[in-house]
Structures are given as structure tokens and as C-alpha cells.
């Protein structure tokens, strides 16, 4: 199985090739120039494996939630590549990838739930809770909420195990009241984790054609506001 994964969701740009259990990744932490960097990184990863687009089984990409611009860059790139190669796309949750990467970086977090959190601006965060048994699925529905609502949701969830927190969304002062054992606010999304999460999804047939690929923003009003601005020009 060969899956090429791309991500530009947060302040990083990464490409990873999953090939029969092995993962090769290019990762650059850069707030800008994602468009310029992405395709050369794709070429490097494929050239190193001596593969072309036609040799792939599928593409994988972060479906969101996340930055409007960041999501669109990677999704547009994957759409073009997948369409030209006539290959399906596996959409992967950016929050699930963030959690998996944090678990990889912190082996001592073991089997505990990880709450992945991205800053959604407007005093809100995107968040979800991820375990080890079904790492693609949040234990609670992924949501966009303000910190106080998140804390209330966590109290209502009554998690039986201690949990850890990953992602820049944890920076809000209100989260000092959270009961997380440890936080990693510098955790970023890696294409290698998107690729790893895409494998079982591909095997389950959870793929879409390139033209049907859509980002998941969770906050509908953000996209609506941006579309209104575009229409007013």
C-alpha cells in the first residue's frame, strides 16, 4: 500500500509517503510560502522512493478543522494531484493527526486520552478527545467552542482516565482550571501522522474522489463571512 499525505493546516508544511509500513516525511515549520514549498517536497519524497503518482494507491490530506487558508492550500494541491493520477483521496481529521503526533512524541502518555486543540481565533478552539483503540474517532464529537464551554463539556464527559493536552489551543488562561496531566502547546500536525491514520480508513473504503473532497471547518460562519467578502469585491 502506498499513500501520499500532505498537510498545511497549521504553521507547518509537510509531505509524507507511506509505503508498505515505512514512512518518509519532509517537514518544514513555516508560516508562509506553503504554496511554493509543497510541490517540490512532493517531488523529493516520490523521487527518493523512485515512485511516480501512478504508483500510489491514494492520497491523504487533513480535512480540518483548522486555518481556512491552510486547509485550502493542501486540499487544492491534493485535488490536482489526485485528479491527474485518477486516484482517490482519504480525508483525515487534523485533530486526530495532532493527537497521534503528540502520542508519538511523548511515549510516556501511553494509553491515556489526548485532547487535541487548535486555536480557532475569536476566543474559541477546535478540539476533540482521542484514545488508542480508534485514533481516527474523537470520544466526543469534534467541536468549536470557547474555553469555558470546553471545560464544561469535559466535566460532563467524566473521563475515567487521566488525560493529556496537545496543541496551541491550550494557551487560553481559562484552561489553567483543566485537569490535564501534562500539556504540549508546541505540538504541530505532521503529514506522517495523517498518512498513518489514512491506512485503516483506506482499508475500510473511506475514500472520496478528488472532486468531492471538502474541508471541514466546524464553524460555518467563518466560511460564510469569507465568501461574503469575496462576493462584495
Helices and strands as residue ranges (DSSP letters): E 2-7, E 13-19, E 22-28, H 34-49, G 53-55, E 58-64, H 68-85, E 88-93, H 94-105, G 107-109, E 113-121, E 124-130, E 143-145, H 147-157, E 163-166, G 168-171, G 173-177, E 183-184, H 191-203, G 210-212, H 220-232
